Amino acid sequence: MNAIAYTILSKLLIKHAGKNSALSQAVGKGWKGILSLCCYFTGVFISFFNSQISICIYTLVAVIWFIPDSRIEKKIAGKETK
């Protein structure tokens, strides 16, 4: 549910700010949010067959979000992102 809420919130913020806004350019496609959603849905499906694998998938999502994403800070500071 957190991944769904985050995805909805980020889409609405970008829609409100505009597609050409600094926020939209800094966030980009939001690969972490999309990857999290995919992993969560996969983990739920796999949990019916093997709960240990699904726990590993959920742990992977947590590790992904521990890795800092500095796109927004770089955009605010005026540095270009790749």
C-alpha positions in Angstrom: 0.0 0.0 0.0 2.9 2.3 0.6 4.2 1.9 -2.9 0.8 2.6 -4.3 0.3 5.7 -2.2 3.8 7.0 -3.1 3.2 6.4 -6.8 -0.2 8.2 -6.7 1.3 11.1 -4.7 4.3 11.6 -7.0 2.1 11.5 -10.1 -0.3 14.0 -8.6 2.5 16.3 -7.5 4.1 16.2 -11.0 0.7 16.8 -12.6 0.1 19.8 -10.4 3.5 21.2 -11.0 3.5 20.7 -14.7 5.3 18.3 -17.0 8.1 20.8 -17.7 8.6 21.7 -14.1 11.8 21.3 -12.2 10.2 18.6 -10.0 9.1 16.7 -13.0 12.6 16.8 -14.6 14.3 15.9 -11.3 12.0 12.9 -10.5 12.0 11.7 -14.1 10.2 8.4 -14.6 10.5 7.4 -10.9 12.2 4.1 -11.5 12.3 3.3 -7.8 8.6 3.7 -7.4 7.8 1.5 -10.4 10.3 -1.1 -9.4 8.9 -1.1 -5.9 5.4 -1.7 -7.1 6.5 -4.5 -9.4 8.5 -6.2 -6.6 5.6 -5.9 -4.1 3.1 -7.4 -6.5 5.6 -10.2 -7.3 6.3 -10.8 -3.6 2.6 -11.1 -2.9 2.1 -13.6 -5.7 5.2 -15.6 -4.8 4.1 -15.7 -1.1 1.4 -18.2 -1.9 4.1 -20.6 -3.0 7.2 -19.7 -1.0 7.2 -17.2 1.8 10.9 -17.0 2.2 11.4 -15.8 -1.4 8.8 -13.1 -0.9 10.5 -11.9 2.3 13.7 -11.6 0.3 11.9 -9.6 -2.3 10.5 -7.2 0.3 13.9 -6.9 1.8 15.3 -6.0 -1.6 12.7 -3.1 -1.9 13.9 -1.8 1.5 17.5 -1.9 0.3 16.6 -0.1 -2.9 15.1 2.8 -0.9 18.2 3.0 1.5 20.3 4.0 -1.6 20.1 7.8 -1.7 18.7 9.4 -4.9 20.2 12.8 -5.3 18.4 13.9 -8.5 16.1 16.4 -6.7 19.0 18.0 -4.8 21.1 18.2 -7.9 18.3 19.8 -9.8 17.6 22.4 -7.1 21.3 23.2 -6.9 21.3 23.8 -10.6 23.4 20.9 -11.6 22.4 18.9 -14.6 21.4 15.2 -14.2 22.0 12.5 -16.7 
